[in-house]
Amino acid sequence: MWIESGDTVVFRTFDASGYLEKVKADGTTPRMDRSGAPSGHTLCGPLAIAGARTGQTLEVEIRDVRPGSWGWTGSGGFPTPLNDRLGVTDSEWLMMIWTIDRDALTAVNQWGHIVALRPFMGVMGMPPDEPGSHNTGPPRFCGGNLDCKELVAGTKLYLPIAVDNALFSIGDGHGVQGDGEVSGMAIECPMERVEVKLTVLDSPKLTMPRAWTPEGWLTFGLNTELNEAVAMAIDQMLGLMDELLGQPRTTALGLASLFVDVRITQLVNGVVGAHAVLPHAAIGR
């Protein structure tokens, strides 16, 4: 599908696994037929944006995210470094089934646990400039499975465009998620309505994702090692502070130590994520 820069697009998305109806804990829920397709999330896209070129930046303005009527969360029962460390790899797979109240933005599971929702899309991004199929599991410099809980309605995500025409995809709806996504899953849910405005920009020139939220600016780091992901997020923040405030790196680092929070975005996608947050009102001049 082709769109123009500045167009607003409305999606209705499956959950990441492509379930066709409310999930059953016994594993009998019908799913989309993805035989022959590469492994990864069930996504909408790709959208080709006329005139978008490698080296430009895509602004994803997230205008509305409205969840479907159900969701699910899994935990334990499969090997990950964290599950191994916590001793739950060999436990029975546990699945929480959530009924969602879209108006109240709450969900209740089969045991009566009630949680407040803060819905967002786990996957928003474009392919790298490399031939072949690309698994949607690990996030990349050009976006994808960031799983950042801050990217709710009212925020903007900025991504480097790696291929001509951008080829933007979106999916992996989350009803709510904590930083880290420690079980490997959020409330995984279809989305009744996702509205985004996609605009191609000549600047800023980016090498990693960046986001604007009502709280502040976010910069991201992605790596197989958490310490390196944190260092990348801080490095990106120092560059942003130079753009915003005209501060050299050592000064920016000193100021960042006072006001910038570093958060673990997610620990579960092979490539882990960290993001640094600079509050809008932190520094006056």
C-alpha positions as MATLAB code, in Angstrom:
seq = 'MWIESGDTVVFRTFDASGYLEKVKADGTTPRMDRSGAPSGHTLCGPLAIAGARTGQTLEVEIRDVRPGSWGWTGSGGFPTPLNDRLGVTDSEWLMMIWTIDRDALTAVNQWGHIVALRPFMGVMGMPPDEPGSHNTGPPRFCGGNLDCKELVAGTKLYLPIAVDNALFSIGDGHGVQGDGEVSGMAIECPMERVEVKLTVLDSPKLTMPRAWTPEGWLTFGLNTELNEAVAMAIDQMLGLMDELLGQPRTTALGLASLFVDVRITQLVNGVVGAHAVLPHAAIGR';
ca = [
       0.000    0.000    0.000;
       1.269    3.489   -0.913;
       0.660    6.654    1.091;
       1.971   10.235    1.002;
       4.136   11.841    3.663;
       1.833   13.506    6.194;
      -1.015   11.048    5.697;
      -2.933    9.742    8.703;
      -3.546    5.991    8.657;
      -6.007    4.018   10.790;
      -5.296    0.352   11.534;
      -7.166   -2.498   13.154;
      -4.605   -5.053   14.284;
      -4.418   -8.669   15.385;
      -2.517   -9.569   18.524;
       1.132  -10.474   17.893;
       0.342  -14.184   17.535;
      -2.515  -13.721   15.073;
      -5.278  -15.248   17.179;
      -8.683  -14.997   15.495;
     -10.759  -14.959   18.680;
     -10.393  -14.683   22.445;
      -7.580  -16.949   23.566;
      -8.310  -20.242   25.323;
      -5.811  -21.520   27.851;
      -5.977  -25.036   26.393;
      -4.198  -23.968   23.212;
      -7.100  -24.603   20.825;
      -7.656  -20.976   19.726;
      -7.622  -20.632   15.920;
      -4.901  -18.456   14.453;
      -4.110  -16.786   11.168;
      -2.596  -19.121    8.603;
       1.012  -17.971    8.362;
       2.377  -21.131    6.748;
       5.385  -20.305    4.660;
       5.788  -16.871    6.264;
       8.915  -15.906    8.218;
       8.711  -16.198   11.992;
       7.747  -13.113   13.938;
       4.837  -10.910   14.871;
       1.551  -10.554   13.005;
       1.823   -7.017   11.612;
      -0.006   -4.541    9.395;
       2.174   -3.346    6.536;
       4.462   -2.588    5.002;
       3.320    0.890    3.992;
       5.397    2.515    1.262;
       5.685    6.287    1.669;
       6.098    8.070   -1.637;
       9.357   10.000   -1.849;
      10.869    8.658    1.379;
      14.594    8.100    0.973;
      17.341    6.355    2.883;
      18.887    8.731    5.430;
      15.706   10.683    6.123;
      13.690   10.414    9.336;
      10.168    9.096    9.830;
       7.994   10.851   12.405;
       5.311    8.514   13.760;
       2.723   10.633   15.551;
       0.612    8.270   17.649;
      -2.851    9.775   17.805;
      -5.089    6.993   19.114;
      -4.606    3.474   20.482;
      -7.797    1.641   21.457;
      -7.545   -2.002   22.561;
      -9.798   -4.873   21.611;
     -12.019   -6.719   24.057;
      -9.562   -9.404   25.205;
      -5.920  -10.146   25.779;
      -3.519  -12.653   27.270;
      -0.257  -12.876   29.198;
       2.042  -15.889   29.417;
       4.797  -16.704   31.873;
       7.197  -19.523   32.660;
       7.479  -22.812   30.824;
      10.072  -21.891   28.185;
      13.803  -21.156   28.230;
      15.114  -17.603   28.401;
      18.132  -16.346   30.359;
      15.804  -14.695   32.868;
      13.459  -17.697   33.167;
      16.496  -19.914   33.723;
      17.775  -17.568   36.443;
      14.357  -17.411   38.134;
      13.857  -21.175   38.034;
      10.633  -21.136   35.988;
      11.859  -22.569   32.677;
      10.669  -26.084   33.551;
       7.471  -24.964   35.256;
       4.066  -25.327   33.652;
       3.254  -22.622   31.089;
       0.822  -20.200   32.724;
      -1.601  -18.155   30.672;
      -3.695  -15.301   32.040;
      -6.774  -14.548   29.941;
      -7.926  -10.938   30.166;
     -11.342   -9.411   29.495;
     -10.894   -5.760   28.558;
     -13.237   -2.867   29.302;
     -12.267   -0.443   26.529;
     -14.144    2.505   28.007;
     -12.826    2.164   31.558;
      -9.380    1.084   30.270;
      -9.209   -1.799   32.715;
      -8.777   -5.538   32.335;
      -9.707   -8.485   34.576;
      -8.290  -11.999   34.310;
      -9.805  -15.393   35.085;
      -8.698  -15.134   38.732;
     -10.198  -11.697   39.277;
      -7.015   -9.616   39.110;
      -7.913   -6.128   37.847;
      -5.316   -3.882   36.198;
      -5.420   -0.408   34.667;
      -4.488   -0.268   30.988;
      -2.074    2.039   29.148;
      -2.198    0.695   25.600;
       0.594    1.047   23.058;
       2.053   -0.736   20.051;
       5.064   -2.947   20.667;
       6.236   -2.984   17.042;
       6.596    0.164   14.928;
       9.382    0.250   12.417;
      10.970   -0.388    9.054;
      13.344   -2.986    7.599;
      17.122   -2.582    7.565;
      18.947   -2.133    4.275;
      19.872   -5.807    4.049;
      18.582   -8.479    1.654;
      16.351  -11.326    2.780;
      13.678  -11.832    5.409;
      14.091  -10.240    8.832;
      12.653  -11.747   12.004;
      10.545   -9.163   13.806;
      11.682  -10.294   17.282;
      14.820   -8.191   17.829;
      14.459   -4.386   17.667;
      16.796   -2.512   15.324;
      18.116    1.004   14.795;
      15.222    1.582   12.372;
      12.611    0.558   14.934;
      10.579   -2.615   15.152;
       9.953   -4.503   18.369;
      10.950   -1.688   20.741;
       8.326   -2.648   23.361;
       8.559    0.814   24.937;
       5.609    1.417   27.231;
       5.980    5.221   26.894;
       4.808    5.229   23.251;
       1.133    5.764   24.018;
      -1.334    8.066   22.263;
      -0.064   11.631   22.302;
       3.600   10.741   21.705;
       5.862   10.873   18.654;
       8.439    8.297   17.626;
      11.311    9.278   15.319;
      13.040    6.551   13.305;
      15.931    6.525   10.820;
      14.741    5.463    7.360;
      17.017    2.675    6.118;
      15.391    1.870    2.757;
      13.740    3.964    0.060;
       9.949    4.337    0.494;
      10.352    3.550    4.228;
       8.157    0.386    4.266;
       6.606    1.007    7.696;
       4.863   -1.776    9.630;
       2.969   -1.794   12.933;
       1.509   -4.378   15.306;
       2.016   -6.263   18.585;
      -0.622   -4.406   20.579;
      -0.061   -4.235   24.334;
      -2.783   -3.379   26.828;
      -0.247   -2.560   29.522;
       3.381   -3.464   30.215;
       6.013   -2.757   32.833;
       9.531   -1.604   31.978;
      11.499   -4.760   31.213;
       8.508   -6.885   30.099;
      10.005   -9.465   32.450;
       7.848  -12.518   31.629;
       8.419  -11.952   27.922;
       4.872  -10.713   27.398;
       2.617   -7.770   28.176;
      -1.154   -7.987   27.947;
      -1.001   -9.138   24.336;
      -4.146   -7.954   22.613;
      -5.662   -7.004   19.282;
      -6.276   -3.316   18.758;
      -9.672   -2.025   17.700;
      -8.225    1.249   16.429;
      -4.700    2.578   15.995;
      -4.336    5.996   14.356;
      -0.903    7.293   13.354;
       0.308   10.176   11.203;
       3.430    9.341    9.186;
       5.637   12.231    8.088;
       9.014   12.078    6.355;
      11.548   14.638    7.642;
      14.976   15.726    6.434;
      16.126   16.295   10.007;
      17.136   15.393   12.586;
      19.574   12.887   11.122;
      19.316    9.854   13.400;
      21.214    6.636   13.921;
      18.846    5.274   16.593;
      15.178    5.749   17.555;
      14.161    8.836   19.493;
      10.789    9.818   20.966;
       8.922   12.844   22.271;
       6.415   12.321   25.081;
       4.545   14.773   27.309;
       7.007   13.799   30.066;
      10.160   14.451   28.079;
      12.510   13.322   25.321;
      13.528    9.656   25.071;
      16.665    8.247   23.473;
      17.195    4.528   22.951;
      20.001    1.992   23.128;
      19.774   -1.530   21.681;
      22.321   -4.297   22.130;
      22.683   -7.925   23.153;
      24.308   -6.660   26.379;
      22.330   -4.462   28.768;
      25.316   -2.344   29.834;
      26.059   -1.494   26.212;
      22.384   -0.701   25.537;
      22.439    1.700   28.507;
      25.653    3.334   27.262;
      24.123    3.752   23.788;
      20.985    5.372   25.219;
      23.091    7.826   27.241;
      25.333    8.547   24.248;
      22.261    9.350   22.182;
      20.958   11.564   25.000;
      24.199   13.571   25.084;
      23.818   14.197   21.362;
      20.223   15.318   21.855;
      21.214   17.655   24.687;
      23.797   19.215   22.395;
      21.056   19.800   19.795;
      18.596   21.233   22.327;
      20.917   23.137   24.653;
      24.212   23.557   22.810;
      26.135   21.833   25.578;
      29.439   19.951   25.060;
      29.459   16.284   26.050;
      31.123   16.624   29.435;
      28.724   19.395   30.508;
      25.755   17.463   29.125;
      26.869   14.346   30.997;
      27.075   16.248   34.273;
      23.609   17.695   33.769;
      22.254   14.323   32.646;
      23.467   12.776   35.889;
      21.145   15.155   37.754;
      17.952   14.877   35.707;
      18.059   12.085   33.119;
      16.496    8.760   34.129;
      17.738    5.552   32.505;
      15.107    2.838   32.215;
      15.150   -0.739   30.978;
      12.799   -0.834   28.013;
      12.720   -4.618   27.647;
      14.903   -7.623   28.490;
      13.293  -10.285   26.358;
      13.881   -9.825   22.634;
      17.431  -11.169   22.310;
      18.487   -7.582   21.659;
      17.658   -5.789   24.925;
      16.643   -2.157   25.136;
      17.253    0.817   27.401;
      15.935    4.347   27.129;
      17.058    7.601   28.697;
      14.453   10.218   29.639;
      15.112   13.975   29.728;
      12.157   15.808   31.354;
      11.085   18.874   29.380;
      11.393   21.251   32.321;
      14.609   19.835   33.768;
      17.074   22.500   32.619;
      16.522   26.250   32.266;
      18.762   28.790   30.566;
];
